[in-house]
Amino acid sequence: MTKQIEKIKRIKSEYEQDWLALPEVVSVGIGETSSGEIGLIVSVKKITARVKRSLPKSIAAVPVEVRKSGEIKAL
């Protein structure tokens, strides 16, 4: 499992800034997907056509799950 987490961390590091540049994306993290796998979780304000086009379903056999979270504001 540790090698898989390290792989996911490398992928996150490589893609996170590009994904956060999309106006809909509010965060990128590592967590359990709805299928029970460990993968990348991309939280978005809303799921749009651009989000669907821009974010892959997986990278190098690591699942990428998009979740609608709404806007996140710091208090």
VOLO-54590 format. One record per residue: x, y, z of N, C-alpha, C, CB in turn; residue in three letters. Coordinates in steps of 0.001 Angstrom, whole numbers. Glycine has a CB too. Layout:
VOLO-54590
@n.px X; n.py Y; n.pz Z; ca.px X; ca.py Y; ca.pz Z; c.px X; c.py Y; c.pz Z; cb.px X; cb.py Y; cb.pz Z; mitor ALA
...
//
This chain:
VOLO-54590
@n.px 820; n.py -1210; n.pz 0; ca.px 0; ca.py 0; ca.pz 0; c.px 853; c.py 1260; c.pz 0; cb.px -927; cb.py 6; cb.pz 1203; mitor MET
@n.px 1995; n.py 1233; n.pz 701; ca.px 2845; ca.py 2411; ca.pz 783; c.px 3344; c.py 2838; c.pz -591; cb.px 4021; cb.py 2144; cb.pz 1704; mitor THR
@n.px 3728; n.py 1877; n.pz -1444; ca.px 4188; ca.py 2221; ca.pz -2793; c.px 3062; c.py 2873; c.pz -3589; cb.px 4705; cb.py 965; cb.pz -3529; mitor LYS
@n.px 1836; n.py 2386; n.pz -3409; ca.px 683; ca.py 2955; ca.pz -4111; c.px 438; c.py 4392; c.pz -3647; cb.px -581; cb.py 2091; cb.pz -3876; mitor GLN
@n.px 521; n.py 4640; n.pz -2351; ca.px 327; ca.py 6000; ca.pz -1830; c.px 1407; c.py 6927; c.pz -2377; cb.px 348; cb.py 6005; cb.pz -279; mitor ILE
@n.px 2642; n.py 6469; n.pz -2415; ca.px 3726; ca.py 7290; ca.pz -2968; c.px 3469; c.py 7602; c.pz -4440; cb.px 5084; cb.py 6574; cb.pz -2806; mitor GLU
@n.px 2999; n.py 6622; n.pz -5179; ca.px 2657; ca.py 6832; ca.pz -6592; c.px 1559; c.py 7884; c.pz -6718; cb.px 2206; cb.py 5504; cb.pz -7250; mitor LYS
@n.px 537; n.py 7790; n.pz -5889; ca.px -577; ca.py 8745; ca.pz -5930; c.px -83; c.py 10142; c.pz -5564; cb.px -1714; cb.py 8306; cb.pz -4969; mitor ILE
@n.px 792; n.py 10248; n.pz -4579; ca.px 1353; ca.py 11551; ca.pz -4192; c.px 2125; c.py 12184; c.pz -5350; cb.px 2275; cb.py 11397; cb.pz -2966; mitor LYS
@n.px 2895; n.py 11368; n.pz -6068; ca.px 3651; ca.py 11893; ca.pz -7221; c.px 2695; c.py 12402; c.pz -8309; cb.px 4588; cb.py 10794; cb.pz -7805; mitor ARG
@n.px 1660; n.py 11632; n.pz -8584; ca.px 694; ca.py 12044; ca.pz -9610; c.px -13; c.py 13323; c.pz -9173; cb.px -341; cb.py 10920; cb.pz -9878; mitor ILE
@n.px -422; n.py 13381; n.pz -7906; ca.px -1083; ca.py 14590; ca.pz -7383; c.px -180; c.py 15798; c.pz -7560; cb.px -1454; cb.py 14417; cb.pz -5889; mitor LYS
@n.px 1082; n.py 15655; n.pz -7189; ca.px 2035; ca.py 16747; ca.pz -7302; c.px 2187; c.py 17216; c.pz -8753; cb.px 3386; cb.py 16318; cb.pz -6746; mitor SER
@n.px 2155; n.py 16278; n.pz -9667; ca.px 2334; ca.py 16606; ca.pz -11079; c.px 1133; c.py 17345; c.pz -11673; cb.px 2591; cb.py 15343; cb.pz -11866; mitor GLU
@n.px -81; n.py 17001; n.pz -11265; ca.px -1284; ca.py 17525; ca.pz -11908; c.px -2042; c.py 18573; c.pz -11103; cb.px -2196; cb.py 16407; cb.pz -12205; mitor TYR
@n.px -1796; n.py 18676; n.pz -9817; ca.px -2609; ca.py 19508; ca.pz -8936; c.px -2717; c.py 20967; c.pz -9392; cb.px -2042; cb.py 19462; cb.pz -7550; mitor GLU
@n.px -1610; n.py 21605; n.pz -9715; ca.px -1652; ca.py 23022; ca.pz -10093; c.px -2453; c.py 23255; c.pz -11373; cb.px -236; cb.py 23556; cb.pz -10271; mitor GLN
@n.px -2315; n.py 22364; n.pz -12343; ca.px -3095; ca.py 22499; ca.pz -13576; c.px -4586; c.py 22370; c.pz -13292; cb.px -2662; cb.py 21445; cb.pz -14607; mitor ASP
@n.px -4934; n.py 21401; n.pz -12445; ca.px -6355; ca.py 21207; ca.pz -12130; c.px -6905; c.py 22378; c.pz -11320; cb.px -6558; cb.py 19895; cb.pz -11359; mitor TRP
@n.px -6127; n.py 22886; n.pz -10371; ca.px -6580; ca.py 24022; ca.pz -9566; c.px -6723; c.py 25294; c.pz -10389; cb.px -5618; cb.py 24263; cb.pz -8421; mitor LEU
@n.px -6098; n.py 25347; n.pz -11547; ca.px -6243; ca.py 26498; ca.pz -12438; c.px -7627; c.py 26544; c.pz -13083; cb.px -5169; cb.py 26463; cb.pz -13519; mitor ALA
@n.px -8328; n.py 25420; n.pz -13089; ca.px -9693; ca.py 25410; ca.pz -13609; c.px -10589; c.py 26128; c.pz -12602; cb.px -10195; cb.py 23942; cb.pz -13872; mitor LEU
@n.px -11441; n.py 27058; n.pz -13043; ca.px -12238; ca.py 27838; ca.pz -12095; c.px -13198; c.py 26998; c.pz -11245; cb.px -13022; cb.py 28871; cb.pz -12842; mitor PRO
@n.px -13586; n.py 25842; n.pz -11727; ca.px -14534; ca.py 25002; ca.pz -10980; c.px -13870; c.py 24201; c.pz -9854; cb.px -15228; cb.py 24047; cb.pz -11931; mitor GLU
@n.px -12562; n.py 23957; n.pz -9961; ca.px -11862; ca.py 23085; ca.pz -9008; c.px -11515; c.py 23871; c.pz -7745; cb.px -10575; cb.py 22487; cb.pz -9645; mitor VAL
@n.px -11884; n.py 23298; n.pz -6577; ca.px -11599; ca.py 23958; ca.pz -5301; c.px -10541; c.py 23222; c.pz -4485; cb.px -12870; cb.py 24079; cb.pz -4489; mitor VAL
@n.px -10350; n.py 21916; n.pz -4719; ca.px -9303; ca.py 21196; ca.pz -3998; c.px -8974; c.py 19881; c.pz -4700; cb.px -9734; cb.py 20931; cb.pz -2545; mitor SER
@n.px -7773; n.py 19391; n.pz -4404; ca.px -7309; ca.py 18094; ca.pz -4913; c.px -6704; c.py 17368; c.pz -3720; cb.px -6255; cb.py 18251; cb.pz -6108; mitor VAL
@n.px -7181; n.py 16153; n.pz -3470; ca.px -6678; ca.py 15402; ca.pz -2335; c.px -6565; c.py 13920; c.pz -2637; cb.px -7566; cb.py 15614; cb.pz -1141; mitor GLY
@n.px -6100; n.py 13191; n.pz -1646; ca.px -5985; ca.py 11735; ca.pz -1739; c.px -6980; c.py 11149; c.pz -757; cb.px -4517; cb.py 11237; cb.pz -1440; mitor ILE
@n.px -7757; n.py 10186; n.pz -1215; ca.px -8738; ca.py 9585; ca.pz -331; c.px -9363; c.py 8349; c.pz -940; cb.px -9808; cb.py 10581; cb.pz 12; mitor GLY
@n.px -10373; n.py 7849; n.pz -254; ca.px -11087; ca.py 6661; ca.pz -714; c.px -12177; c.py 7075; c.pz -1702; cb.px -11699; cb.py 5883; cb.pz 485; mitor GLU
@n.px -12153; n.py 6457; n.pz -2869; ca.px -13166; ca.py 6744; ca.pz -3879; c.px -14456; c.py 6008; c.pz -3535; cb.px -12668; cb.py 6341; cb.pz -5289; mitor THR
@n.px -15503; n.py 6291; n.pz -4267; ca.px -16793; ca.py 5635; ca.pz -4024; c.px -16735; c.py 4137; c.pz -4285; cb.px -17869; cb.py 6261; cb.pz -4892; mitor SER
@n.px -15732; n.py 3698; n.pz -5038; ca.px -15575; ca.py 2258; ca.pz -5296; c.px -14701; c.py 1576; c.pz -4236; cb.px -14965; cb.py 2037; cb.pz -6685; mitor SER
@n.px -14210; n.py 2353; n.pz -3254; ca.px -13404; ca.py 1784; ca.pz -2180; c.px -11912; c.py 1771; c.pz -2425; cb.px -13841; cb.py 420; cb.pz -1927; mitor GLY
@n.px -11484; n.py 2278; n.pz -3579; ca.px -10057; ca.py 2337; ca.pz -3899; c.px -9467; c.py 3638; c.pz -3370; cb.px -9827; cb.py 2218; cb.pz -5428; mitor GLU
@n.px -8166; n.py 3645; n.pz -3126; ca.px -7469; ca.py 4886; ca.pz -2792; c.px -7118; c.py 5571; c.pz -4110; cb.px -6176; cb.py 4616; cb.pz -1915; mitor ILE
@n.px -7438; n.py 6848; n.pz -4203; ca.px -7171; ca.py 7576; ca.pz -5436; c.px -7152; c.py 9066; c.pz -5195; cb.px -8204; cb.py 7234; cb.pz -6491; mitor GLY
@n.px -7225; n.py 9815; n.pz -6269; ca.px -7267; ca.py 11272; ca.pz -6202; c.px -8718; c.py 11723; c.pz -6179; cb.px -6509; cb.py 11912; cb.pz -7399; mitor LEU
@n.px -9013; n.py 12635; n.pz -5261; ca.px -10349; ca.py 13198; ca.pz -5133; c.px -10252; c.py 14666; c.pz -5537; cb.px -10919; cb.py 13032; cb.pz -3668; mitor ILE
@n.px -10986; n.py 15039; n.pz -6579; ca.px -10998; ca.py 16421; ca.pz -7049; c.px -12364; c.py 17008; c.pz -6700; cb.px -10708; cb.py 16511; cb.pz -8600; mitor VAL
@n.px -12357; n.py 18016; n.pz -5830; ca.px -13597; ca.py 18664; ca.pz -5422; c.px -13841; c.py 19881; c.pz -6301; cb.px -13548; cb.py 19066; cb.pz -3929; mitor SER
@n.px -15063; n.py 20002; n.pz -6778; ca.px -15408; ca.py 21089; ca.pz -7693; c.px -16649; c.py 21835; c.pz -7196; cb.px -15646; cb.py 20542; cb.pz -9118; mitor VAL
@n.px -16741; n.py 23113; n.pz -7597; ca.px -17932; ca.py 23903; ca.pz -7267; c.px -19154; c.py 23281; c.pz -7912; cb.px -17770; cb.py 25372; cb.pz -7725; mitor LYS
@n.px -19009; n.py 22944; n.pz -9188; ca.px -20059; ca.py 22220; ca.pz -9894; c.px -19439; c.py 21471; c.pz -11053; cb.px -21171; cb.py 23178; cb.pz -10388; mitor LYS
@n.px -20078; n.py 20402; n.pz -11439; ca.px -19562; ca.py 19571; ca.pz -12526; c.px -20070; c.py 20145; c.pz -13846; cb.px -19998; cb.py 18069; cb.pz -12356; mitor ILE
@n.px -19128; n.py 20611; n.pz -14657; ca.px -19453; ca.py 21239; ca.pz -15932; c.px -18850; c.py 20420; c.pz -17078; cb.px -18938; cb.py 22703; cb.pz -15971; mitor THR
@n.px -19193; n.py 20810; n.pz -18282; ca.px -18622; ca.py 20143; ca.pz -19456; c.px -17102; c.py 20291; c.pz -19464; cb.px -19224; cb.py 20723; cb.pz -20759; mitor ALA
@n.px -16596; n.py 21464; n.pz -19054; ca.px -15141; ca.py 21675; ca.pz -19015; c.px -14486; c.py 20727; c.pz -18015; cb.px -14812; cb.py 23141; cb.pz -18649; mitor ARG
@n.px -15112; n.py 20536; n.pz -16855; ca.px -14571; ca.py 19608; ca.pz -15853; c.px -14521; c.py 18201; c.pz -16431; cb.px -15426; cb.py 19630; cb.pz -14556; mitor VAL
@n.px -15587; n.py 17778; n.pz -17068; ca.px -15633; ca.py 16435; ca.pz -17649; c.px -14569; c.py 16243; c.pz -18722; cb.px -17008; cb.py 16164; cb.pz -18235; mitor LYS
@n.px -14307; n.py 17293; n.pz -19510; ca.px -13285; ca.py 17222; ca.pz -20561; c.px -11872; c.py 17264; c.pz -19996; cb.px -13470; cb.py 18362; cb.pz -21548; mitor ARG
@n.px -11676; n.py 18030; n.pz -18935; ca.px -10334; ca.py 18322; ca.pz -18443; c.px -9775; c.py 17322; c.pz -17436; cb.px -10332; cb.py 19656; cb.pz -17831; mitor SER
@n.px -10649; n.py 16634; n.pz -16728; ca.px -10179; ca.py 15729; ca.pz -15675; c.px -10354; c.py 14281; c.pz -16115; cb.px -10938; cb.py 15984; cb.pz -14348; mitor LEU
@n.px -9274; n.py 13510; n.pz -16058; ca.px -9355; ca.py 12109; ca.pz -16482; c.px -10059; c.py 11256; c.pz -15424; cb.px -7946; cb.py 11550; cb.pz -16760; mitor PRO
@n.px -10518; n.py 10098; n.pz -15814; ca.px -11122; ca.py 9149; ca.pz -14866; c.px -10040; c.py 8381; c.pz -14111; cb.px -12057; cb.py 8162; cb.pz -15605; mitor LYS
@n.px -8849; n.py 8309; n.pz -14717; ca.px -7710; ca.py 7678; ca.pz -14047; c.px -6418; c.py 8134; c.pz -14714; cb.px -7827; cb.py 6126; cb.pz -14085; mitor SER
@n.px -5336; n.py 7991; n.pz -13963; ca.px -3987; ca.py 8280; ca.pz -14473; c.px -3097; c.py 7152; c.pz -13969; cb.px -3452; cb.py 9715; cb.pz -13998; mitor ILE
@n.px -2441; n.py 6467; n.pz -14885; ca.px -1521; ca.py 5382; ca.pz -14528; c.px -2160; c.py 4398; c.pz -13546; cb.px -237; cb.py 5958; cb.pz -13925; mitor ALA
@n.px -3388; n.py 4022; n.pz -13824; ca.px -4162; ca.py 3065; ca.pz -13018; c.px -4555; c.py 3612; c.pz -11641; cb.px -3365; cb.py 1790; cb.pz -12839; mitor ALA
@n.px -4429; n.py 4916; n.pz -11428; ca.px -4894; ca.py 5553; ca.pz -10194; c.px -6233; c.py 6231; c.pz -10508; cb.px -3831; cb.py 6596; cb.pz -9638; mitor VAL
@n.px -7296; n.py 5861; n.pz -9788; ca.px -8583; ca.py 6476; ca.pz -10065; c.px -8605; c.py 7958; c.pz -9692; cb.px -9675; cb.py 5741; cb.pz -9319; mitor PRO
@n.px -9318; n.py 8736; n.pz -10513; ca.px -9539; ca.py 10152; ca.pz -10245; c.px -11052; c.py 10333; c.pz -10137; cb.px -8909; cb.py 11081; cb.pz -11376; mitor VAL
@n.px -11503; n.py 10729; n.pz -8962; ca.px -12937; ca.py 10894; ca.pz -8744; c.px -13256; c.py 12367; c.pz -8552; cb.px -13410; cb.py 10071; cb.pz -7524; mitor GLU
@n.px -14238; n.py 12852; n.pz -9294; ca.px -14684; ca.py 14236; ca.pz -9189; c.px -15906; c.py 14259; c.pz -8281; cb.px -15007; cb.py 14849; cb.pz -10599; mitor VAL
@n.px -15859; n.py 15140; n.pz -7293; ca.px -16974; ca.py 15281; ca.pz -6349; c.px -17426; c.py 16735; c.pz -6301; cb.px -16567; cb.py 14792; cb.pz -4932; mitor ARG
@n.px -18722; n.py 16934; n.pz -6363; ca.px -19274; ca.py 18278; ca.pz -6231; c.px -19302; c.py 18639; c.pz -4756; cb.px -20701; cb.py 18374; cb.pz -6861; mitor LYS
@n.px -18555; n.py 19695; n.pz -4401; ca.px -18501; ca.py 20124; ca.pz -3014; c.px -19125; c.py 21506; c.pz -2829; cb.px -17061; cb.py 20131; cb.pz -2526; mitor SER
@n.px -19279; n.py 22221; n.pz -3936; ca.px -19664; ca.py 23616; ca.pz -3834; c.px -18426; c.py 24453; c.pz -3569; cb.px -20718; cb.py 23823; cb.pz -2726; mitor GLY
@n.px -18645; n.py 25733; n.pz -3411; ca.px -17520; ca.py 26641; ca.pz -3163; c.px -17049; c.py 26500; c.pz -1722; cb.px -17919; cb.py 28109; cb.pz -3459; mitor GLU
@n.px -15746; n.py 26561; n.pz -1515; ca.px -15172; ca.py 26480; ca.pz -185; c.px -14595; c.py 27855; c.pz 155; cb.px -14077; cb.py 25357; cb.pz -101; mitor ILE
@n.px -15029; n.py 28410; n.pz 1288; ca.px -14547; ca.py 29729; ca.pz 1708; c.px -13872; c.py 29608; c.pz 3066; cb.px -15711; cb.py 30759; cb.pz 1765; mitor LYS
@n.px -12742; n.py 30267; n.pz 3205; ca.px -12058; ca.py 30324; ca.pz 4507; c.px -12816; c.py 31246; c.pz 5435; cb.px -10592; cb.py 30805; cb.pz 4351; mitor ALA
@n.px -12840; n.py 30895; n.pz 6694; ca.px -13539; ca.py 31757; ca.pz 7679; c.px -12608; c.py 32779; c.pz 8253; cb.px -14141; cb.py 30925; cb.pz 8813; mitor LEU
//
